[in-house]
Amino acid sequence: MKKKLLVKNIVIAYAYVVTIIFGALISNTVLEPLISYFAIMGFLVGLAAEYTTKRLKQSIL
């Protein structure tokens, strides 16, 4: 069960990254290092947010 939750969390965090990268590529064809930084931070924030949300829901139930 925990493996499935981890995969779901990674997929949702990846969605954060994809929107940042696609948005940057649409406006400019060169991927700047700052955009890569924002994409990595978006992934980490998305993963942390999904993890804590799942943990809070489990503790409430």
PLY file of the C-alpha trace (Angstrom):
ply
format ascii 1.0
element vertex 61
property float x
property float y
property float z
element edge 60
property int vertex1
property int vertex2
end_header
0.00 0.00 0.00
2.79 2.44 0.86
4.51 1.85 -2.47
1.34 2.82 -4.32
1.05 6.03 -2.31
4.67 6.92 -3.05
4.16 6.40 -6.79
1.00 8.53 -6.74
2.81 11.27 -4.84
5.69 11.25 -7.33
3.29 11.46 -10.28
1.50 14.46 -8.78
4.82 16.14 -7.93
5.94 15.50 -11.51
2.86 17.40 -12.70
4.21 20.47 -10.87
7.51 20.11 -12.75
5.91 19.59 -16.15
3.87 22.79 -15.91
6.95 24.82 -14.99
9.12 23.34 -17.75
6.45 23.51 -20.47
5.61 27.08 -19.53
9.29 28.03 -19.75
9.76 26.25 -23.08
6.71 27.94 -24.59
8.00 31.40 -23.73
11.64 30.68 -24.59
13.29 27.70 -26.30
16.30 27.78 -23.96
15.89 26.19 -20.54
17.64 28.53 -18.12
19.30 27.22 -14.93
16.85 29.25 -12.83
13.94 27.39 -14.43
15.63 24.08 -13.59
15.96 25.27 -9.99
12.26 26.19 -9.88
11.35 22.82 -11.39
13.35 20.93 -8.77
11.88 23.03 -5.98
8.40 22.47 -7.43
8.97 18.74 -7.38
10.16 18.77 -3.77
7.34 21.04 -2.61
4.75 18.97 -4.48
6.09 15.75 -3.03
6.15 17.17 0.49
2.64 18.60 0.16
1.21 15.32 -1.08
3.03 13.34 1.60
1.82 15.54 4.44
-1.73 15.60 3.09
-1.83 11.81 2.99
-0.36 11.58 6.50
-2.91 14.05 7.89
-5.79 12.16 6.31
-4.52 8.88 7.75
-4.11 10.34 11.23
-7.63 11.78 11.19
-9.18 8.48 10.21
0 1
1 2
2 3
3 4
4 5
5 6
6 7
7 8
8 9
9 10
10 11
11 12
12 13
13 14
14 15
15 16
16 17
17 18
18 19
19 20
20 21
21 22
22 23
23 24
24 25
25 26
26 27
27 28
28 29
29 30
30 31
31 32
32 33
33 34
34 35
35 36
36 37
37 38
38 39
39 40
40 41
41 42
42 43
43 44
44 45
45 46
46 47
47 48
48 49
49 50
50 51
51 52
52 53
53 54
54 55
55 56
56 57
57 58
58 59
59 60
